[in-house]
Amino acid sequence: MTKRKRTDRSFYLSIAPFFAIFIAFSLFPVVFSVYLGFNDWDGFSPPRFVGLDNYAEAVGDPVFRKAIGNTIWLWIVTTGSTVALALVLAVLVDEYVLFGRNYFRMVFLLPLLVAPAIAAILMRVFFTSNGGLVNLLAGSVAGEPVYFDWLNSQFWVKPLVALLVIWRWTGWHMIIFLAGLQSIPRDLYEAARVDGVGRWSIFSRITVPLLLPALAFSVMTSTLGGLQMFDEPFVLTAGTGGTNNSATTLGMYLYATAFTNFDFGLGAAVSWYIFMAIVAVSVLYRLIQKRLDMGAS
């Protein structure tokens, strides 16, 4: 064997573990999910080809349609509230905090360091019907015990999920906006103040336009997270999705379909619906980013 062949063989052997892991844990699951989407399979009996029936069954399932509605509702509420609150906090920290900004960054990022399951369990402690801190506080104000069942209320369970998501992710978005604010030249603000421009005009005509790339990135990442939301509603509702599936998201529907009902074909079809939504959002973000880059140039 020549020296070159030995070198080539050593090179291929060195990269073989990466490709083996990639094929086993990345490529094969994707290809297999495509295959499952066209088959009826419970994990035990042989797969049975059903064509597009799984995709049609998902669309015809009222629980799936409700999961889409819940996911969209949570996405709109959490994205809008998180981005708005993070932007306000970033502007306040950037303008009024002269010392100790790293301390504020650390404080606002602490909720993100808490595991979603732990955060949801803490939320259950606050809002449980019997002995929950919120009911105890309401009872002390009302002068009599309060046993309101927040987590089984069809109206309140989604706002509680949204509140948990907002609490966890606002700090992360604030860090993004704070970095964008600190990259804006201070000369622009000083020139505007010399010209007598008010604070709101400075914010709307200077800060927001120059923060558009950061805003677009923040909205995009929040949207992708919203489409895949699972941990918070699952733990908060103890895996039930709330009364009458009032907080069931697409991620929870996928989990219940595949790993509770053992309908892996339908679960694969739902996963590809989620994937197509993510691709659409990513393409839209790229188009927006391209227009922003063209406008900047």
C-alpha positions in Angstrom: 0.0 0.0 0.0 1.4 3.4 -1.1 1.9 6.2 1.4 -0.8 8.3 -0.4 -3.3 5.4 0.0 -2.5 5.0 3.7 -3.0 8.7 4.2 -6.3 8.7 2.4 -7.4 5.7 4.4 -6.5 7.3 7.7 -8.3 10.5 6.6 -11.5 8.6 5.8 -11.3 6.6 9.0 -11.0 9.8 11.0 -14.1 11.3 9.6 -16.1 8.0 9.5 -17.5 8.4 13.1 -19.0 11.8 12.3 -20.8 10.4 9.2 -21.9 7.3 11.1 -23.4 9.4 13.9 -24.9 11.9 11.3 -26.6 9.0 9.3 -27.8 7.2 12.5 -29.2 10.2 14.4 -30.0 12.8 11.7 -30.4 11.5 8.2 -32.1 8.2 9.0 -34.8 9.7 11.3 -35.7 12.3 8.6 -35.9 9.7 5.9 -37.8 7.3 8.1 -40.3 10.0 9.1 -41.0 10.7 5.4 -41.7 6.9 5.0 -43.9 6.8 8.1 -46.0 9.7 6.9 -47.3 7.5 4.1 -47.9 4.4 6.3 -50.1 3.3 9.2 -47.8 1.9 11.9 -48.2 1.4 15.6 -44.6 0.3 16.3 -45.4 -3.4 16.6 -47.2 -4.6 13.5 -45.7 -4.2 10.0 -46.3 -0.8 8.4 -49.2 -0.5 6.0 -49.1 2.0 3.1 -52.0 4.5 3.3 -50.8 7.2 1.0 -51.9 10.7 2.0 -54.5 9.4 4.5 -52.4 10.5 7.5 -52.2 14.0 6.3 -55.9 14.1 5.6 -56.7 12.6 8.9 -54.7 15.3 10.7 -56.5 18.1 8.9 -59.9 16.5 9.7 -59.2 16.0 13.4 -60.9 18.8 15.4 -58.2 18.4 18.2 -55.5 19.1 15.6 -57.3 22.2 14.4 -57.7 23.3 17.9 -54.0 22.7 18.5 -53.3 25.0 15.5 -55.5 27.7 17.0 -53.9 27.4 20.4 -50.4 27.5 18.9 -51.2 30.6 16.9 -52.8 32.3 19.9 -49.8 31.6 22.1 -47.4 32.6 19.4 -49.2 36.0 18.9 -49.5 36.7 22.6 -46.1 35.6 23.7 -44.2 37.1 20.7 -45.9 40.4 20.9 -45.7 40.7 24.7 -42.1 39.4 24.9 -40.7 41.6 22.2 -42.5 44.7 23.4 -41.5 44.2 27.1 -37.9 43.3 26.1 -37.6 46.4 23.9 -38.9 48.7 26.7 -36.5 47.1 29.3 -33.6 47.3 26.9 -34.2 51.0 26.2 -34.5 51.8 30.0 -31.3 49.9 30.8 -29.4 51.5 27.9 -30.6 55.0 28.7 -30.7 55.1 32.5 -28.3 52.4 33.8 -24.8 53.8 33.6 -23.1 51.3 35.8 -23.7 47.6 36.4 -25.3 46.7 33.1 -23.7 43.2 33.3 -25.6 42.8 36.6 -28.9 43.6 34.9 -28.1 41.2 32.0 -27.5 38.4 34.5 -30.7 39.1 36.5 -32.9 39.2 33.4 -31.3 36.0 32.0 -31.8 34.0 35.2 -35.3 32.8 34.3 -33.9 31.2 31.1 -31.4 29.2 33.2 -34.4 27.5 35.0 -35.4 24.3 33.2 -38.9 24.6 31.6 -40.2 21.7 33.7 -39.0 23.3 36.9 -40.5 26.7 35.9 -43.8 25.1 35.1 -43.9 23.2 38.4 -43.2 26.5 40.2 -46.1 28.1 38.3 -48.3 25.2 39.4 -47.4 26.0 43.0 -48.6 29.5 42.5 -51.8 28.7 40.7 -53.0 25.3 42.2 -56.6 25.4 43.4 -55.9 24.1 46.9 -53.2 26.0 48.8 -51.9 27.9 45.7 -50.2 31.2 46.6 -52.4 33.2 44.3 -55.6 31.8 45.9 -54.1 32.3 49.4 -53.5 36.0 48.5 -56.9 36.4 47.0 -58.4 34.7 50.1 -56.6 37.1 52.4 -58.0 40.1 50.5 -61.5 38.6 50.2 -61.6 37.5 53.9 -62.6 34.0 53.0 -60.9 30.9 51.4 -60.6 30.9 47.6 -60.3 27.7 45.7 -60.4 28.8 42.1 -59.1 26.1 39.8 -56.8 28.2 37.5 -55.1 25.3 35.7 -58.4 23.5 34.8 -60.1 26.7 33.6 -60.6 26.8 29.8 -60.1 30.5 29.8 -57.1 31.0 32.1 -54.8 28.1 31.3 -53.6 29.6 28.0 -52.8 33.0 29.6 -50.9 31.2 32.3 -48.8 29.3 29.7 -48.2 32.6 27.9 -47.2 34.2 31.2 -44.7 31.5 31.8 -43.2 31.8 28.4 -42.9 35.6 28.6 -41.2 35.3 32.0 -38.7 32.9 30.7 -37.7 34.5 27.4 -38.0 38.3 27.9 -34.5 38.6 29.3 -33.0 36.8 26.3 -34.7 39.1 23.8 -33.7 42.1 26.0 -30.0 41.1 25.6 -30.4 41.1 21.8 -32.0 44.5 21.8 -29.5 45.9 24.3 -26.7 44.8 22.0 -28.4 46.5 19.1 -28.9 49.7 21.0 -25.3 49.9 22.0 -24.3 49.6 18.4 -26.2 52.7 17.4 -23.9 55.8 17.2 -24.6 58.2 20.0 -24.0 61.1 17.7 -27.4 60.5 16.1 -29.1 61.0 19.4 -27.1 64.1 20.3 -27.8 65.7 17.0 -31.5 65.0 17.3 -31.7 66.5 20.8 -29.8 69.6 19.6 -32.5 70.0 16.9 -35.2 69.8 19.6 -36.5 66.3 18.6 -38.7 64.8 21.4 -38.0 61.4 23.0 -40.9 59.7 21.2 -39.7 60.9 17.9 -36.1 59.8 18.6 -37.4 56.4 19.6 -39.7 56.0 16.6 -37.5 57.6 13.9 -34.0 56.6 15.1 -34.1 53.7 17.5 -36.7 51.5 16.0 -35.5 51.8 12.3 -31.9 51.0 13.3 -33.1 48.1 15.5 -35.2 46.5 12.7 -32.7 43.7 12.0 -32.6 42.8 15.7 -36.4 43.0 15.9 -36.8 40.8 12.8 -34.4 38.2 14.3 -36.2 38.3 17.7 -39.6 37.9 16.1 -38.4 35.0 13.9 -36.8 33.1 16.8 -39.9 33.7 18.9 -42.1 32.4 16.1 -40.0 29.3 15.7 -40.1 28.6 19.4 -43.9 29.2 19.4 -44.5 26.7 16.6 -42.5 24.0 18.6 -43.9 25.0 22.1 -44.2 21.9 24.2 -42.5 22.0 27.6 -44.4 24.8 29.3 -48.0 23.7 28.4 -47.2 20.0 28.9 -45.9 20.3 32.4 -48.3 23.1 33.4 -51.3 21.0 32.4 -49.7 17.7 33.6 -49.7 16.4 30.0 -53.5 16.7 29.6 -53.5 19.9 27.5 -56.1 21.5 29.8 -59.8 21.0 30.0 -61.2 20.4 26.5 -57.7 20.6 25.0 -57.7 24.4 25.8 -53.9 24.6 25.9 -52.9 21.7 23.6 -50.2 22.9 21.2 -49.0 21.3 18.0 -46.0 19.8 19.9 -48.3 18.3 22.5 -50.6 16.9 19.8 -47.6 15.3 18.1 -46.4 13.8 21.3 -49.8 12.4 22.2 -50.4 11.0 18.8 -47.1 9.2 18.4 -46.1 8.2 22.0 -49.5 7.9 23.8 -51.7 6.6 21.0 -48.8 4.9 19.2 -50.0 6.2 15.8 -46.5 6.9 14.4 -47.8 7.5 10.9 -50.1 10.3 11.9 -47.4 11.7 14.2 -45.0 11.8 11.3 -47.5 13.6 9.2 -48.1 16.2 11.9 -44.3 16.7 12.3 -44.0 17.5 8.6 -46.9 20.0 8.9 -44.9 21.7 11.6 -41.7 21.5 9.5 -43.4 23.1 6.5 -44.6 26.0 8.8 -41.1 26.5 10.1 -39.7 26.5 6.5 -42.3 29.1 5.5 -41.3 31.3 8.5 -37.6 31.0 7.7 -38.1 31.9 4.1 -40.2 34.9 5.1 -37.5 36.0 7.5 -34.8 35.7 4.8 -36.9 37.9 2.4 -37.4 40.5 5.2 -33.7 40.4 6.1 -32.8 40.9 2.4 -35.1 43.9 2.1 -33.6 45.3 5.3 -30.1 44.8 4.0 -31.0 46.5 0.7 -32.6 49.4 2.6 -29.5 49.8 4.7 -27.2 49.9 1.7 
